[in-house]
Amino acid sequence: MRLLSIILPLIAVVCAHTAQAQYKQMVKDGNKLYEQKKYKEASEAYMKALQKNPTYTPGAFNLGNALYQQKQYDGTRKVMEQVGKMDTTRNGRAAANYNIGNTYMAEQKWEEAIDAYKKTLRANPQDADAKYNLSYAQQMLKKNGGGKNNKDNKDKKDDKNKDQQQNQQNKDENKKDDKQKDQQQNNENKDDKKEEQDKRPQPQQSKLNEKQAEQLLNALQQEEKKLQDKHKKAKGTPVKVEKDW
């Protein structure tokens, strides 16, 4: 029984040492991939290491850097916030906030970047890079008109431009509609006029051939002569009256 009580703690120590060697090796593998600019593969190696030991700060910090290189800025900030909580040293907090500031710089979120670099300098006032980045972010914020008020003004200006564009678009559409209506009305008037013309009696084309026409003309002439003769008979001749004295 005593032998077992001695052996079991030794086994636990060996297992812990083996697990530690494994996740540290995973971080080293990730670092090699990172140097080769294989950032996605490096991220996977770091995450495997953190699955073995979630509190291993070097693995978390390097994971944040690999995500940054992939432009996964939200993920980078989340990881770096955890690093700042795990690493209670001043340098650890400074490094985490510095990288957070870099993500905001990449997104041109100057106010957030300024806040992150200020936190960096509170933890490490001698950080020259943080001082430079802080100054640059402040200049860019000033150049763009400054903070939230400028953003509100920009949003208002954008809204105004959108309204003007919408109004112009509405005017153009109304003109187009009016033009289409006028054209449609003209077409309707043309159709009505054409329909009215169609209703008018049209001269019928003669269906008589040349011989029939000549016969009809002769018949008309004969009829006219009969009428003239009849008129003469009806009129009569004057009667001479003899004197009886």
GUTORFI-755543 format. One line per 4 residues: number of its first residue (from 1); their letters; for each residue x, y negated, z negated of N, C-alpha, C. Coordinates in steps of 0.2 Angstrom, whole numbers. Layout:
NUM	a	X/Y/Z/X/Y/Z/X/Y/Z ~ ...
This chain:
1	mrll	4/6/0/0/0/0/4/-6/0 ~ 10/-6/-4/14/-12/-4/17/-13/3 ~ 19/-8/6/22/-8/13/18/-12/18 ~ 11/-10/17/6/-13/22/6/-21/20
5	siil	6/-22/14/5/-29/12/11/-34/14 ~ 16/-31/15/22/-34/18/22/-35/25 ~ 20/-29/29/20/-29/36/15/-34/39 ~ 9/-34/36/4/-38/39/5/-46/40
9	plia	8/-49/35/10/-56/36/15/-56/41 ~ 20/-52/42/25/-52/47/22/-52/54 ~ 17/-47/55/14/-47/61/10/-53/63 ~ 7/-57/58/3/-63/59/8/-68/61
13	vvca	14/-68/58/19/-73/60/22/-72/67 ~ 23/-66/69/25/-64/75/20/-66/81 ~ 14/-65/79/8/-67/84/8/-74/85 ~ 8/-78/79/8/-85/80/14/-88/84
17	htaq	20/-85/83/25/-88/86/25/-86/94 ~ 22/-80/95/21/-78/102/16/-83/106 ~ 10/-85/102/5/-89/105/8/-96/106 ~ 12/-98/101/16/-105/102/20/-105/108
21	aqyk	24/-100/109/29/-99/114/25/-99/121 ~ 19/-96/121/15/-96/127/12/-103/129 ~ 9/-107/125/6/-113/127/12/-118/128 ~ 17/-118/125/23/-122/126/26/-121/133
25	qmvk	26/-114/135/29/-112/141/24/-115/147 ~ 17/-115/145/12/-117/150/13/-125/151 ~ 15/-128/146/16/-135/147/22/-137/151 ~ 27/-133/150/34/-133/154/32/-132/161
29	dgnk	28/-127/162/26/-125/169/22/-131/173 ~ 18/-134/169/14/-139/171/19/-145/173 ~ 24/-146/168/29/-152/170/32/-151/176 ~ 34/-145/178/38/-143/184/33/-145/190
33	lyeq	27/-143/190/22/-144/195/21/-152/195 ~ 21/-155/190/20/-162/190/25/-166/194 ~ 31/-164/192/37/-167/196/37/-165/203 ~ 34/-160/205/33/-158/212/27/-162/215
37	kkyk	24/-166/211/18/-170/213/12/-165/215 ~ 12/-159/212/6/-155/212/2/-156/206 ~ -2/-161/206/-5/-164/200/-11/-159/198 ~ -15/-157/203/-20/-153/202/-18/-146/198
41	ease	-13/-143/201/-10/-137/198/-7/-138/191 ~ -4/-144/190/-1/-146/184/-7/-147/179 ~ -12/-150/181/-18/-151/176/-21/-144/174 ~ -21/-139/178/-23/-133/176/-19/-129/171
45	aymk	-12/-130/172/-7/-127/168/-8/-131/161 ~ -9/-137/160/-10/-141/154/-16/-139/151 ~ -22/-138/154/-28/-136/151/-28/-129/148 ~ -24/-124/152/-23/-118/149/-19/-118/143
49	alqk	-14/-122/142/-10/-123/136/-15/-126/130 ~ -19/-130/132/-24/-133/127/-29/-128/125 ~ -31/-124/129/-35/-118/127/-32/-114/121 ~ -25/-113/122/-22/-110/117/-21/-114/110
53	npty	-20/-120/111/-19/-125/106/-22/-132/107 ~ -28/-133/106/-31/-139/108/-28/-146/104 ~ -24/-145/99/-21/-150/96/-14/-152/98 ~ -12/-148/103/-5/-149/105/-4/-156/109
57	tpga	-2/-161/106/-2/-168/109/2/-168/115 ~ 8/-165/116/11/-166/123/7/-163/128 ~ 4/-158/127/-1/-155/133/-6/-160/135 ~ -9/-163/129/-15/-167/131/-13/-173/134
61	fnlg	-7/-176/132/-4/-182/135/-2/-181/142 ~ 1/-176/144/3/-174/151/-3/-173/155 ~ -8/-170/152/-15/-169/156/-18/-175/158 ~ -18/-180/153/-20/-187/155/-16/-190/161
65	naly	-10/-189/161/-6/-192/166/-7/-188/173 ~ -8/-182/173/-10/-178/179/-17/-180/182 ~ -21/-181/177/-28/-184/179/-27/-191/182 ~ -23/-195/179/-22/-202/182/-20/-202/189
69	qqkq	-15/-197/190/-12/-197/197/-17/-194/202 ~ -22/-191/200/-28/-189/204/-33/-194/205 ~ -32/-200/201/-37/-205/201/-44/-203/198 ~ -43/-199/193/-49/-197/189/-48/-201/183
73	ydgt	-50/-208/183/-49/-212/178/-53/-211/172 ~ -60/-209/173/-64/-208/167/-61/-202/163 ~ -59/-197/166/-56/-191/163/-50/-193/159 ~ -46/-197/163/-39/-199/159/-41/-203/153
77	rkvm	-46/-208/153/-47/-212/147/-50/-207/141 ~ -54/-202/143/-56/-198/138/-51/-194/134 ~ -46/-191/139/-40/-187/136/-36/-192/132 ~ -35/-198/134/-30/-202/131/-33/-205/124
81	eqvg	-40/-206/124/-43/-207/118/-42/-202/112 ~ -42/-195/115/-41/-190/110/-34/-190/108 ~ -29/-191/112/-22/-191/111/-21/-197/105 ~ -24/-203/106/-24/-208/101/-26/-206/94
85	kmdt	-31/-201/94/-34/-199/88/-29/-193/85 ~ -27/-189/89/-22/-184/87/-16/-186/84 ~ -13/-191/88/-6/-193/87/-7/-200/82 ~ -6/-199/76/-7/-204/71/-1/-209/71
89	trng	5/-208/75/11/-212/75/9/-218/79 ~ 13/-224/77/12/-230/81/14/-229/88 ~ 19/-226/89/21/-225/96/16/-221/100 ~ 13/-216/97/8/-211/100/2/-215/102
93	raaa	-1/-219/97/-6/-224/99/-5/-229/104 ~ 1/-231/104/3/-236/109/3/-233/116 ~ 6/-227/117/7/-224/123/0/-223/126 ~ -5/-220/122/-11/-218/124/-15/-225/126
97	nyni	-15/-230/123/-18/-236/125/-15/-239/131 ~ -9/-239/132/-5/-241/138/-8/-238/144 ~ -9/-231/143/-11/-227/149/-19/-229/151 ~ -22/-230/145/-29/-232/146/-30/-239/150
101	gnty	-25/-243/148/-25/-250/151/-23/-249/159 ~ -19/-244/160/-17/-243/167/-23/-241/171 ~ -27/-237/168/-33/-234/172/-38/-240/174 ~ -39/-245/169/-43/-251/170/-40/-256/175
105	maeq	-33/-256/175/-29/-260/180/-31/-257/187 ~ -31/-250/188/-32/-247/194/-39/-249/197 ~ -43/-250/192/-50/-251/194/-52/-259/195 ~ -47/-263/193/-47/-270/193/-52/-272/188
109	kwee	-53/-269/182/-57/-271/177/-52/-275/172 ~ -51/-281/173/-46/-285/170/-47/-286/162 ~ -53/-287/161/-55/-288/153/-53/-282/149 ~ -56/-276/152/-54/-270/148/-47/-268/148
113	aida	-43/-270/153/-36/-269/154/-33/-273/148 ~ -35/-279/148/-32/-284/143/-33/-281/136 ~ -39/-279/135/-40/-276/128/-36/-270/126 ~ -35/-266/131/-31/-260/130/-23/-262/129
117	ykkt	-21/-266/133/-14/-268/132/-13/-272/125 ~ -18/-276/123/-17/-279/116/-17/-274/111 ~ -21/-268/112/-20/-263/107/-13/-260/107 ~ -10/-259/113/-4/-256/114/1/-260/110
121	lran	1/-267/111/6/-271/108/5/-272/100 ~ -1/-271/98/-2/-271/91/2/-265/87 ~ 2/-259/91/5/-253/88/13/-254/90 ~ 14/-257/96/22/-257/97/23/-264/101
125	pqda	24/-269/97/25/-276/99/31/-277/104 ~ 36/-272/104/42/-272/108/41/-269/115 ~ 35/-267/117/34/-263/123/34/-269/129 ~ 39/-269/133/40/-274/138/35/-273/144
129	daky	34/-267/145/29/-265/151/22/-267/149 ~ 20/-266/143/13/-268/141/13/-276/141 ~ 18/-279/139/18/-287/139/17/-289/147 ~ 21/-286/151/20/-288/158/13/-287/161
133	nlsy	11/-281/160/4/-279/162/-1/-283/159 ~ -1/-285/153/-5/-289/150/-5/-296/153 ~ 0/-299/154/1/-305/158/-2/-305/165 ~ -1/-300/168/-3/-299/175/-11/-299/175
137	aqqm	-14/-295/170/-21/-294/170/-24/-301/168 ~ -21/-305/164/-24/-311/162/-24/-316/168 ~ -19/-316/172/-18/-320/178/-24/-318/183 ~ -25/-311/184/-30/-309/188/-37/-311/186
141	lkkn	-38/-311/180/-44/-313/177/-46/-320/178 ~ -40/-324/177/-41/-331/178/-42/-333/185 ~ -38/-329/190/-39/-330/197/-46/-329/199 ~ -49/-324/196/-56/-322/199/-61/-326/195
145	gggk	-59/-331/191/-64/-335/188/-66/-333/181 ~ -63/-328/178/-64/-326/171/-70/-322/170 ~ -70/-318/166/-74/-313/162/-81/-312/165 ~ -86/-312/160/-92/-310/161/-96/-315/165
149	nnkd	-95/-321/163/-99/-327/166/-97/-327/173 ~ -91/-326/175/-89/-326/182/-93/-320/186 ~ -93/-315/182/-97/-309/185/-104/-310/186 ~ -107/-314/181/-114/-316/182/-115/-320/188
153	nkdk	-111/-325/188/-111/-330/194/-110/-327/200 ~ -106/-322/201/-105/-318/207/-111/-314/209 ~ -114/-311/203/-120/-307/205/-125/-312/207 ~ -126/-318/204/-131/-322/206/-130/-324/213
157	kddk	-124/-326/215/-122/-328/222/-124/-322/227 ~ -122/-316/225/-123/-310/229/-131/-310/230 ~ -135/-311/225/-142/-310/225/-145/-315/230 ~ -142/-321/229/-144/-327/233/-143/-325/241
161	nkdq	-137/-323/242/-135/-321/249/-140/-316/251 ~ -141/-311/247/-146/-305/249/-153/-308/251 ~ -155/-313/246/-162/-316/248/-162/-320/254 ~ -156/-324/256/-156/-327/262/-156/-323/268
165	qqnq	-152/-317/267/-152/-312/273/-159/-309/274 ~ -162/-308/268/-169/-305/268/-174/-310/272 ~ -174/-316/270/-178/-321/272/-177/-322/280 ~ -171/-322/282/-169/-323/289/-172/-317/293
169	qnkd	-171/-311/290/-173/-305/293/-181/-305/294 ~ -184/-307/289/-191/-308/289/-194/-313/294 ~ -190/-318/295/-191/-323/300/-191/-320/307 ~ -185/-317/308/-184/-313/314/-189/-308/316
173	enkk	-191/-305/311/-196/-300/312/-203/-303/314 ~ -204/-309/310/-211/-312/312/-211/-315/319 ~ -205/-318/321/-204/-320/328/-205/-314/333 ~ -202/-309/331/-203/-303/336/-210/-301/336
177	ddkq	-213/-301/330/-220/-299/330/-225/-303/334 ~ -223/-310/333/-227/-315/337/-226/-314/345 ~ -220/-313/346/-219/-312/353/-222/-306/356 ~ -222/-301/352/-225/-295/355/-233/-296/355
181	kdqq	-236/-300/350/-243/-301/350/-245/-305/357 ~ -240/-310/358/-242/-314/364/-241/-310/370 ~ -236/-306/371/-236/-302/376/-241/-297/377 ~ -244/-294/372/-249/-290/372/-256/-293/374
185	qnne	-257/-300/371/-262/-304/373/-262/-305/381 ~ -256/-307/383/-256/-308/390/-257/-302/395 ~ -255/-297/392/-257/-290/396/-264/-289/396 ~ -267/-290/390/-274/-289/389/-278/-294/394
189	nkdd	-276/-300/394/-279/-305/399/-279/-303/406 ~ -273/-300/408/-272/-298/415/-276/-292/416 ~ -277/-288/411/-281/-282/412/-288/-284/413 ~ -290/-289/409/-297/-291/409/-299/-295/416
193	kkee	-294/-299/418/-295/-302/425/-295/-297/431 ~ -291/-292/430/-290/-287/435/-297/-283/435 ~ -300/-281/429/-306/-278/429/-312/-282/431 ~ -311/-288/430/-317/-293/433/-316/-293/441
197	qdkr	-310/-293/443/-310/-293/450/-312/-287/453 ~ -311/-281/450/-313/-275/452/-320/-274/452 ~ -324/-278/448/-331/-278/448/-335/-282/454 ~ -331/-286/456/-334/-290/462/-335/-286/468
201	pqpq	-340/-288/472/-342/-284/478/-336/-285/483 ~ -334/-280/485/-328/-280/490/-331/-279/497 ~ -329/-283/502/-331/-282/509/-330/-275/511 ~ -335/-272/514/-335/-265/517/-331/-265/524
205	qskl	-327/-260/525/-324/-260/531/-329/-256/536 ~ -329/-259/542/-334/-257/547/-332/-249/549 ~ -337/-245/550/-336/-238/551/-338/-237/559 ~ -340/-242/563/-342/-242/570/-336/-241/574
209	nekq	-336/-237/579/-331/-237/584/-332/-242/589 ~ -328/-243/594/-329/-248/599/-335/-247/604 ~ -337/-241/605/-343/-239/610/-349/-241/606 ~ -349/-239/599/-355/-240/595/-356/-248/594
213	aeql	-351/-251/594/-351/-259/593/-354/-262/599 ~ -352/-260/605/-354/-262/611/-362/-261/612 ~ -364/-255/610/-371/-253/611/-375/-258/606 ~ -372/-259/600/-376/-263/595/-377/-270/598
217	lnal	-371/-273/601/-371/-279/603/-377/-280/609 ~ -377/-275/614/-382/-275/619/-389/-275/616 ~ -390/-271/611/-397/-270/608/-399/-277/605 ~ -394/-280/602/-396/-287/599/-397/-292/604
221	qqee	-393/-292/610/-395/-297/615/-402/-295/618 ~ -403/-289/619/-410/-287/622/-416/-290/618 ~ -414/-289/611/-419/-291/606/-420/-298/606 ~ -415/-302/607/-415/-309/607/-419/-311/613
225	kklq	-418/-308/619/-421/-310/625/-429/-309/625 ~ -431/-303/622/-438/-302/621/-441/-307/616 ~ -438/-309/611/-440/-315/607/-441/-321/611 ~ -436/-323/615/-437/-329/619/-443/-328/624
229	dkhk	-444/-323/627/-449/-322/632/-456/-322/628 ~ -457/-319/623/-463/-320/619/-464/-327/617 ~ -459/-331/615/-460/-337/613/-463/-342/619 ~ -460/-340/625/-463/-344/631/-470/-342/632
233	kakg	-472/-336/632/-479/-334/633/-484/-337/628 ~ -482/-338/622/-486/-341/617/-487/-348/618 ~ -482/-351/621/-482/-359/622/-487/-360/628 ~ -487/-356/633/-492/-357/639/-490/-363/643
237	tpvk	-494/-364/649/-493/-369/653/-498/-374/653 ~ -497/-381/654/-502/-386/654/-508/-385/659 ~ -514/-386/657/-520/-386/661/-522/-393/664 ~ -523/-393/670/-524/-399/673/-532/-400/672
241	vekd	-534/-406/670/-541/-407/669/-544/-412/675 ~ -549/-409/678/-552/-413/684/-556/-419/681 ~ -556/-424/685/-561/-430/683/-568/-428/686 ~ -573/-430/682/-579/-428/684/-583/-435/686
245	w	-579/-440/687/-583/-446/689/-582/-448/696
